[in-house]
């Protein structure tokens, strides 16, 4: 009864089912005068219907029709059974066959009209209803009711109200006349009274439906309070009715009285847990209750109720998806998707599309479900279909899907697919950010995508936008990534060995967003220092900062400070010792051959311990040169320094025997030793 903003099809499926119950059908079979029938319905069919074995009854009727194609009543009963199962396409075929065999069988015409309404074939339904109103004098009440249902389907609720009231008046007048006729009919008093009681009982069920439908007309006109009054009247007339509770539950929903709605549904389902249509209707109402709920826990509970109800319906009927039951599969998929049950949702969306039908926004929600199960290639395909579908809608279409979510999912689909498609990911992520600029994960992904595409300036731009929204211990790696980006711009990063950045074979202007007036080495250190505030013992970052200070900025004080910090954490760090030695030997700091030798000899011991004496020949040469130069400067024990220089040159030449410069240096000092 609440408008389903997700559902688009050619006709509205009315939220109703006939109240001429299977019990009444059994009475009808038993009371049709033999003179009007050329054959009796199979006794086994009557027994199956009365026992509730619907599938058994359908099978028996199909066998009876195969044996005798001329008996209209079997077609009527088979159509009636399909109608009660909401299998309207099959029902339509059978009613047409019944009317072909007997054109004035008004019961078939009546249910044929209602079937056409359920299928959204309003013009054909109108012709059938008008024919019944003109010709079927004894069934004028039910055709007035059908006229009201048709008006409701066309959303002309004032006309529907008038039709249902005429149906009630016709029913009352007709009942009085029939009772009068029965009192004057032949037979015993007991037989006449039984006939009158049967008539009153059948009329009560019929009038209950008319009150329910009148209540619906009030409901759709925006007066749920008056609707409930009519539902109460229906229940007073037919105390065994279950149909009224469905409508009552929907009225309660409109009044936002969820406890009332669930209470009414519980009554129905407790009366007969094997009645499939009840589970179908309950699923629809639970689904609406979930969509109307503003509390997360309540919303989830109602979606789960909807799932349970629809699955029970499918279990009892074993129906296959078609245009008459697509709503069941669609709302089941939507319920699963709404509680992030994407793995369960996806197959049901697939079934709806296979009918084929395209309910409103189905491609988006199917795409989102595929995204949820990490099927990124197909999710991108479905989300693009959603965009295409929206473009085909008229001006009245208003999407309930925010661009932020749509394009974020599309961006994710290209960002996380294998192989990654960063350029497309950036394209859609930017569209998402236009609608909602403060999406932390999207900003970070754009930054990483640009980083992977080697567009470092643009990467830093988006790292900064993400940083501006706040960093905590869970997102601190952004500082590290931004630092690596800055080093890449400065040309000093080497490989991004610490992060998983994948390259895409597509040209991107690597200098985009780079400011030539900025010192990106200093910027890199600033990012990485902030990273160390959260992760103070990350030795790879400390080493990058130390190298940047010492070699790029030629800042000896800070360079030495960070190398010493690194050594405090990893005393056996060979590279740190070598770098500190070179700083004092190579002039990056104030030259001190003594300090240089301390670090360089330690570095040599460190390297050679694991990789042998020639693990780092350049290091061996530096030690030799350090001793040589200190001896020349006479700042130490000159004779001892020459001896050590000779020893280290010889070690070096064992590693690099063809180094003429080293050989010449050795020759120059060989005679300096006393």
C-alpha positions in Angstrom: 0.0 0.0 0.0 3.0 2.3 0.4 4.4 3.4 -3.0 7.4 1.3 -3.8 9.8 3.9 -5.2 12.0 1.2 -6.6 9.5 -0.6 -8.8 8.8 0.1 -12.4 6.7 -2.1 -14.7 4.0 -1.6 -17.2 1.2 -2.1 -14.6 0.8 -1.9 -10.9 0.4 -5.2 -9.3 -2.5 -4.7 -6.9 -1.9 -5.7 -3.3 -4.9 -8.0 -3.2 -6.0 -11.5 -3.8 -9.4 -13.0 -4.2 -11.5 -13.7 -1.1 -13.5 -16.4 -2.9 -11.5 -19.0 -1.0 -10.7 -22.5 -2.0 -13.4 -23.5 0.4 -15.9 -21.5 -1.5 -14.7 -23.1 -4.8 -15.4 -26.5 -3.2 -18.9 -25.3 -2.3 -19.4 -24.0 -5.8 -18.4 -27.3 -7.3 -20.8 -29.1 -5.0 -23.8 -26.7 -5.6 -23.6 -26.1 -9.3 -26.8 -27.8 -10.7 -26.1 -30.9 -12.7 -28.2 -29.6 -15.5 -25.7 -26.9 -16.3 -22.8 -29.3 -16.5 -22.2 -32.0 -19.1 -19.7 -33.7 -16.8 -18.9 -33.8 -13.1 -15.5 -32.5 -11.8 -13.3 -35.3 -10.7 -14.0 -36.2 -7.1 -10.2 -36.3 -6.4 -9.9 -32.7 -7.5 -12.5 -31.6 -4.9 -10.7 -33.6 -2.2 -7.3 -32.1 -3.1 -8.7 -28.6 -3.0 -10.5 -29.2 0.3 -7.3 -30.7 1.8 -5.1 -27.8 0.6 -3.0 -29.9 -1.8 -2.9 -27.2 -4.5 -0.1 -28.8 -6.6 -1.9 -32.1 -6.5 -5.2 -30.4 -7.6 -3.4 -28.7 -10.4 -1.9 -32.0 -11.6 -5.3 -33.7 -11.5 -7.0 -30.9 -13.4 -4.3 -30.9 -16.1 -4.8 -34.7 -16.5 -8.6 -34.2 -16.6 -8.2 -31.5 -19.3 -5.9 -33.7 -21.3 -8.6 -36.4 -21.2 -11.5 -34.0 -22.1 -10.8 -30.6 -23.7 -14.4 -29.6 -23.8 -15.3 -29.2 -20.0 -15.0 -25.5 -19.3 -15.2 -25.9 -15.5 -11.9 -27.7 -15.3 -10.2 -24.7 -17.0 -12.0 -22.3 -14.6 -10.8 -24.3 -11.6 -7.2 -24.5 -12.9 -7.2 -20.8 -13.6 -8.6 -20.1 -10.1 -5.8 -22.1 -8.5 -3.1 -20.3 -10.5 -4.8 -17.0 -9.6 -4.7 -17.8 -5.9 -1.0 -18.6 -6.3 -0.5 -15.2 -7.9 0.6 -16.9 -11.1 -1.4 -14.5 -13.2 0.0 -15.3 -16.7 -1.0 -19.0 -16.3 -4.4 -18.0 -14.8 -5.1 -15.7 -17.7 -4.6 -18.5 -20.2 -6.9 -20.9 -18.4 -9.7 -18.3 -18.0 -9.5 -17.6 -21.7 -9.9 -21.3 -22.4 -12.9 -21.5 -20.0 -14.6 -18.6 -21.7 -13.9 -20.1 -25.1 -15.7 -23.2 -24.1 -18.6 -21.3 -22.4 -18.7 -17.6 -23.1 -21.4 -16.9 -20.5 -19.6 -18.4 -17.5 -19.6 -15.3 -15.5 -17.4 -16.6 -12.7 -14.6 -17.1 -15.3 -15.2 -13.7 -16.7 -15.0 -12.1 -13.2 -11.7 -13.7 -12.3 -10.4 -13.1 -15.8 -11.1 -9.4 -15.3 -9.2 -9.4 -12.0 -6.3 -11.3 -13.5 -6.0 -8.7 -16.3 -6.0 -6.0 -13.6 -3.2 -7.8 -11.8 -1.2 -8.0 -15.0 -1.7 -4.3 -15.7 -3.8 -4.9 -18.8 -6.3 -2.2 -17.9 -8.1 -1.7 -21.2 -8.8 -5.4 -21.6 -9.9 -5.6 -18.0 -12.3 -2.6 -18.5 -14.0 -4.5 -21.4 -14.4 -7.6 -19.3 -15.8 -5.6 -16.3 -18.2 -3.7 -18.4 -19.5 -6.9 -20.1 -20.0 -8.4 -16.6 -21.9 -5.4 -15.3 -24.2 -5.5 -18.3 -24.8 -9.3 -18.6 -24.1 -11.0 -15.3 -27.2 -9.8 -13.3 -26.7 -12.3 -10.5 -23.0 -11.3 -10.1 -23.4 -7.6 -10.3 -21.8 -7.1 -6.8 -18.6 -8.8 -7.7 -18.3 -7.0 -11.0 -18.8 -3.6 -9.2 -16.0 -4.7 -6.9 -13.9 -5.5 -9.9 -14.6 -2.1 -11.3 -13.4 -0.6 -8.0 -10.2 -2.6 -8.2 -9.7 -1.4 -11.7 -10.2 2.2 -10.6 -7.8 1.7 -7.7 -5.2 0.3 -10.2 -5.6 3.5 -12.2 -5.3 5.5 -9.0 -8.8 6.9 -9.2 -9.6 6.2 -5.6 -12.8 8.4 -5.5 -14.3 6.3 -8.2 -13.1 3.1 -6.5 -14.8 4.2 -3.3 -18.1 4.6 -5.2 -17.7 1.2 -6.9 -17.0 -0.6 -3.6 -20.0 1.0 -1.9 -22.2 0.0 -4.9 -20.8 -3.5 -4.5 -21.9 -3.6 -0.8 -25.4 -2.3 -1.7 -25.8 -4.8 -4.5 -24.6 -7.6 -2.2 -27.1 -6.7 0.5 -30.0 -6.5 -2.0 -29.1 -9.7 -3.7 -28.7 -11.6 -0.5 -32.2 -10.6 0.7 -33.7 -11.6 -2.7 -31.9 -15.0 -2.7 -32.9 -15.7 0.9 -36.5 -15.0 -0.1 -36.2 -17.3 -3.1 -34.7 -20.0 -1.0 -37.5 -19.8 1.6 -40.0 -20.5 -1.2 -37.9 -23.3 -2.8 -38.9 -26.9 -2.7 -37.5 -29.3 -0.1 -37.5 -29.7 3.6 -37.1 -26.8 6.1 -33.7 -28.3 7.1 -32.5 -28.3 3.5 -33.7 -24.8 2.9 -32.0 -23.5 6.1 -28.7 -25.2 5.1 -28.8 -23.5 1.8 -29.6 -20.1 3.4 -26.7 -20.6 5.9 -24.3 -21.5 3.0 -25.4 -18.4 1.2 -25.0 -16.1 4.2 -21.5 -17.6 4.9 -20.4 -17.1 1.2 -21.8 -13.5 1.2 -20.0 -12.7 4.5 -16.7 -13.6 2.9 -17.6 -11.6 -0.2 -18.7 -8.5 1.8 -15.6 -8.8 3.9 -13.5 -8.3 0.8 -15.7 -5.3 -0.3 -15.0 -3.7 3.1 -11.3 -4.4 2.8 -11.2 -2.9 -0.7 -13.2 0.2 0.5 -10.7 0.5 3.3 -7.9 0.4 0.8 -9.6 3.2 -1.2 -9.7 5.3 2.0 -6.1 4.4 2.7 -4.9 5.5 -0.7 -6.8 8.8 -0.4 -4.7 9.5 2.7 -7.1 8.5 5.4 -5.6 5.4 7.1 -7.9 5.9 10.2 -11.0 5.4 8.1 -9.3 2.5 6.4 -8.9 0.7 9.7 -12.6 1.2 10.4 -13.5 -0.7 7.2 -10.9 -3.4 8.1 -12.6 -3.9 11.5 -16.0 -4.2 9.8 -14.5 -6.9 7.5 -13.2 -8.8 10.5 -16.6 -8.6 12.3 -18.3 -10.1 9.2 -15.7 -12.8 8.5 -13.9 -13.7 11.7 -11.9 -16.4 10.0 -10.5 -14.0 7.4 -6.7 -13.6 7.1 -6.7 -11.2 4.2 -7.8 -8.2 6.3 -4.8 -8.4 8.5 -2.5 -7.7 5.5 -4.3 -4.5 4.7 -4.6 -3.6 8.4 -0.8 -4.1 8.7 -0.1 -1.7 5.8 -2.4 0.9 7.3 -0.5 0.6 10.6 2.7 1.1 8.6 1.4 4.3 7.2 0.5 5.5 10.7 4.1 4.5 11.7 2.7 2.0 14.2 5.2 -0.8 13.5 4.2 -2.9 16.5 0.6 -2.9 15.2 1.8 -4.0 11.7 3.9 -6.8 13.0 1.1 -7.9 15.4 -1.3 -8.2 12.5 1.2 -10.2 10.4 1.8 -12.6 13.3 -1.9 -13.4 13.5 -2.0 -14.4 9.8 1.1 -16.5 9.9 0.2 -18.3 13.1 -3.2 -19.3 11.6 -1.7 -21.2 8.7 2.1 -21.4 8.3 1.8 -23.4 5.1 -0.3 -20.9 3.2 2.2 -19.6 0.6 0.5 -16.3 -0.4 0.4 -15.2 3.2 4.2 -15.5 3.4 4.4 -13.5 0.1 2.3 -10.7 1.4 4.1 -10.8 4.8 7.4 -10.4 2.9 6.2 -7.3 1.1 4.9 -5.7 4.3 8.0 -6.5 6.3 10.0 -5.0 3.4 8.0 -1.7 3.6 8.4 -1.6 7.3 12.1 -1.9 7.0 12.3 0.9 4.4 10.2 3.1 6.7 12.1 2.4 9.8 14.6 5.0 11.0 16.4 2.9 13.6 19.2 0.8 12.3 18.5 -2.2 14.5 14.8 -2.2 13.8 15.5 -1.7 10.1 17.8 -4.7 9.9 15.4 -6.9 11.9 12.5 -6.0 9.5 14.7 -6.8 6.4 15.6 -10.1 7.9 11.8 -10.8 8.5 11.2 -9.9 4.9 13.9 -12.3 3.8 12.6 -15.1 6.0 9.0 -14.6 4.7 9.9 -14.5 1.0 12.2 -17.5 1.3 9.4 -19.4 3.0 7.1 -18.5 0.1 9.6 -19.7 -2.4 10.1 -22.9 -0.5 6.3 -23.6 -0.4 5.7 -22.7 -4.1 9.0 -23.5 -5.8 8.1 -20.9 -8.4 10.5 -19.7 -11.1 11.0 -16.0 -11.8 8.6 -14.4 -14.3 6.9 -11.1 -14.8 4.1 -12.0 -12.3 6.4 -12.6 -9.4 9.4 -10.5 -10.1 8.7 -8.3 -7.1 9.4 -11.2 -4.8 12.9 -11.8 -6.2 13.6 -8.1 -6.5 12.6 -7.2 -2.9 14.4 -10.3 -1.6 17.6 -9.1 -3.4 17.1 -5.6 -2.1 16.6 -6.9 1.5 19.8 -8.8 1.4 21.7 -5.9 -0.2 20.3 -3.5 2.5 21.9 -5.6 5.3 25.1 -6.0 3.2 24.3 -9.6 2.4 25.8 -9.0 -1.1 26.7 -12.6 -1.8 23.0 -13.7 -1.3 21.6 -10.6 -3.0 23.5 -10.9 -6.3 21.8 -14.2 -7.5 18.4 -12.8 -7.0 19.2 -9.6 -8.9 20.4 -11.9 -11.7 17.1 -13.8 -11.7 15.1 -10.6 -12.0 17.1 -9.4 -15.0 16.8 -12.9 -16.6 12.9 -12.5 -16.8 13.8 -10.0 -18.4 12.7 -7.0 -16.2 14.4 -3.8 -15.2 13.0 -2.6 -11.9 14.1 0.9 -10.9 17.8 1.2 -10.1 18.3 -2.6 -10.2 21.6 -2.1 -12.1 22.9 0.1 -9.4 22.0 -2.3 -6.6 23.2 -5.3 -8.5 26.5 -3.5 -9.2 26.8 -2.6 -5.5 26.3 -6.3 -4.6 28.9 -7.4 -7.1 31.2 -4.7 -5.6 30.5 -6.2 -2.2 31.7 -9.7 -3.3 34.7 -8.1 -5.0 33.6 -9.0 -8.5 34.9 -5.7 -9.7 34.8 -6.3 -13.5 31.0 -7.1 -13.4 30.3 -4.4 -10.9 31.7 -1.8 -13.2 29.6 -3.2 -16.1 26.4 -3.0 -14.0 27.1 0.5 -12.7 27.7 1.7 -16.2 24.4 0.1 -17.3 22.7 2.0 -14.5 24.1 5.3 -15.8 22.9 4.3 -19.3 19.4 3.3 -17.9 19.1 6.7 -16.1 19.9 8.6 -19.3 16.9 6.8 -21.0 14.4 7.9 -18.4 12.0 10.9 -18.9 12.3 14.2 -17.1 10.0 13.1 -14.2 12.6 10.5 -13.1 14.3 11.5 -9.9 17.2 9.3 -8.9 17.5 8.3 -5.2 21.1 7.3 -5.8 23.6 10.0 -4.9 26.4 10.6 -7.3 28.9 10.3 -4.5 28.0 6.7 -3.9 27.5 5.7 -7.6 30.9 7.1 -8.7 32.7 6.0 -5.6 31.6 2.4 -6.4 32.6 2.8 -10.0 36.0 4.2 -8.9 36.5 1.3 -6.6 35.6 -1.2 -9.3 38.5 0.1 -11.5 40.8 0.7 -8.5 40.6 -2.8 -7.1 40.1 -4.8 -10.3 43.0 -7.0 -11.6 44.8 -5.5 -13.4 44.2 -2.1 -11.8 42.9 0.7 -14.1 44.0 3.8 -12.2 43.1 6.3 -14.9 39.5 5.2 -15.0 39.4 5.0 -11.2 40.6 8.6 -10.9 38.0 9.8 -13.4 35.0 8.4 -11.4 36.5 9.1 -8.0 36.7 12.8 -9.0 33.0 12.7 -10.0 32.2 11.3 -6.6 34.2 14.0 -4.8 32.3 16.7 -6.7 29.2 15.5 -4.9 30.8 14.8 -1.5 34.4 16.3 -1.2 35.2 15.0 2.2 35.4 11.2 1.5 38.6 10.1 3.2 39.1 6.8 1.5 38.3 8.2 -1.9 40.8 11.0 -1.5 43.4 8.5 -0.4 42.7 6.2 -3.3 43.0 9.1 -5.8 46.3 10.1 -4.3 47.6 6.5 -4.5 46.3 6.2 -8.0 48.2 9.3 -9.1 51.2 8.1 -7.2 51.1 4.8 -9.1 50.7 6.7 -12.4 53.8 8.7 -11.5 51.9 11.9 -11.5 53.5 12.9 -8.2 52.4 16.5 -8.0 48.7 15.6 -8.3 49.3 12.7 -5.8 50.6 15.2 -3.2 47.6 17.5 -3.9 45.2 14.7 -2.9 47.4 13.4 0.0 47.2 16.9 1.4 43.4 17.0 1.0 43.2 13.7 2.8 45.6 14.9 5.5 43.5 18.0 6.1 40.6 15.8 7.2 42.7 14.4 10.0 45.1 11.5 10.4 45.2 8.9 13.2 47.2 5.7 13.8 45.1 3.8 11.3 45.8 6.2 8.4 49.3 7.4 9.3 50.8 5.6 6.2 49.5 8.6 4.2 52.3 10.7 5.6 54.8 8.1 4.5 53.3 7.9 1.0 53.2 11.7 0.7 56.9 11.8 1.7 57.8 9.2 -1.0 55.9 11.3 -3.5 57.8 14.4 -2.6 61.1 12.5 -2.9 60.1 11.4 -6.3 59.5 14.9 -7.4 62.9 15.9 -6.0 64.3 13.0 -8.0 65.8 11.3 -4.9 63.4 8.5 -4.0 64.8 5.6 -5.8 62.2 2.9 -6.0 59.0 3.0 -3.9 60.2 -0.2 -2.3 58.1 0.2 0.9 54.7 0.6 -0.7 52.7 -1.5 -3.2 52.4 1.0 -6.1 51.5 -0.6 -9.4 52.3 1.1 -12.7 49.8 1.5 -15.4 50.8 1.7 -19.1 49.3 5.1 -19.8 51.0 8.4 -20.1 50.3 10.9 -17.4 52.1 14.3 -17.1 54.4 13.5 -14.2 55.1 17.2 -13.5 51.4 18.0 -13.0 50.9 20.0 -9.8 54.6 20.5 -9.1 55.6 24.0 -7.8 59.2 24.8 -8.9 59.6 27.2 -6.0 59.2 24.5 -3.4 62.0 22.4 -1.9 60.5 18.9 -2.2 63.3 17.4 -0.1 62.3 19.5 2.8 58.6 18.8 2.2 59.4 15.0 2.1 61.1 15.2 5.5 58.2 17.2 6.9 55.7 14.4 5.9 58.0 11.6 7.2 58.7 13.4 10.5 54.9 13.4 11.1 54.8 9.8 10.3 57.5 9.1 12.9 55.3 10.8 15.5 53.0 7.8 15.2 55.6 5.1 14.3 58.9 6.3 15.9 60.8 3.1 15.2 60.3 2.7 11.5 63.9 2.3 10.4 63.2 2.6 6.7 61.7 6.1 7.2 64.5 7.2 9.5 67.0 6.1 6.9 65.2 8.1 4.1 65.2 11.2 6.3 68.9 10.7 7.2 69.9 10.2 3.6 67.9 13.2 2.5 69.4 15.5 5.1 72.9 14.3 4.5 73.1 13.9 0.7 70.4 16.1 -0.7 70.2 19.0 1.8 73.9 18.6 2.9 72.7 19.2 6.4 75.3 17.4 8.5 73.8 18.0 11.9 70.4 16.6 11.2 71.8 13.9 8.9 74.1 12.6 11.6 71.3 12.9 14.2 69.0 10.6 12.2 71.8 8.1 11.4 72.6 7.9 15.1 68.9 7.4 15.8 68.9 4.6 13.3 72.0 3.0 14.9 70.4 3.2 18.3 67.5 1.1 17.0 69.7 -1.2 14.8 73.3 -1.2 16.1 74.4 -3.6 13.3 73.1 -1.4 10.5 76.0 -1.5 8.1 74.7 1.1 5.7 74.2 3.7 8.5 77.8 3.2 9.7 79.1 3.5 6.1 77.0 6.7 5.5 78.3 8.4 8.7 81.9 7.4 7.8 81.5 8.9 4.3 80.0 12.1 5.7 83.1 12.8 7.7 85.5 11.5 5.0 83.8 13.0 1.9 83.3 16.5 3.3 79.5 16.4 3.8 80.4 17.3 7.4 83.5 19.0 8.7 86.3 16.6 7.7 87.4 14.3 10.5 89.4 11.3 9.3 89.4 9.9 12.8 85.6 9.9 13.1 85.4 8.6 9.5 87.7 5.7 10.2 85.7 4.8 13.3 82.5 4.4 11.3 84.1 3.0 8.2 86.0 0.3 9.9 82.9 -0.7 11.9 80.9 -0.8 8.6 83.6 -3.0 7.0 83.4 -5.5 9.9 79.7 -5.4 9.6 79.6 -6.1 5.8 82.5 -8.6 5.8 81.0 -10.7 8.6 78.1 -11.9 6.4 79.4 -11.3 2.9 83.2 -11.6 3.0 86.1 -9.2 2.7 85.1 -7.9 -0.7 81.4 -7.4 0.1 81.9 -3.6 -0.5 85.2 -2.8 -2.3 84.5 1.0 -2.4 84.3 0.9 1.4 87.7 -0.8 1.6 89.2 1.9 -0.7 87.7 4.7 1.5 89.4 3.2 4.6 92.7 3.1 2.8 92.3 6.6 1.6 91.3 7.8 5.0 94.5 6.4 6.6 96.5 7.8 3.7 95.1 11.3 4.0 95.4 11.4 7.8 99.0 10.4 7.5 99.6 13.2 5.0 97.8 15.7 7.3 99.9 14.4 10.2 96.9 14.6 12.5 97.6 11.2 14.0 100.4 8.7 14.3 101.8 9.2 10.8 103.9 6.0 10.6 101.0 3.9 11.9 98.6 5.6 9.5 100.9 4.8 6.5 101.2 1.2 7.6 97.4 0.9 7.8 96.9 2.7 4.5 99.3 0.1 2.8 97.4 -2.8 4.5 94.0 -1.5 3.3 95.2 -0.7 -0.3 96.4 -4.2 -0.5 93.0 -5.6 0.8 91.3 -3.4 -1.8 93.5 -4.5 -4.7 92.7 -8.1 -3.9 89.1 -7.2 -4.6 89.8 -4.8 -7.5 93.2 -5.7 -8.9 92.9 -3.6 -12.0 92.4 -0.3 -10.2 95.4 1.7 -11.4 94.7 4.7 -9.1 94.8 2.5 -6.0 98.0 0.8 -7.2 99.6 4.1 -7.8 98.6 5.4 -4.3 100.1 2.3 -2.8 103.3 2.7 -4.7 103.5 6.4 -3.5 103.5 5.5 0.2 105.3 2.1 0.2 108.5 3.7 1.2 107.0 6.2 3.8 107.0 3.6 6.5 109.9 3.5 8.9 
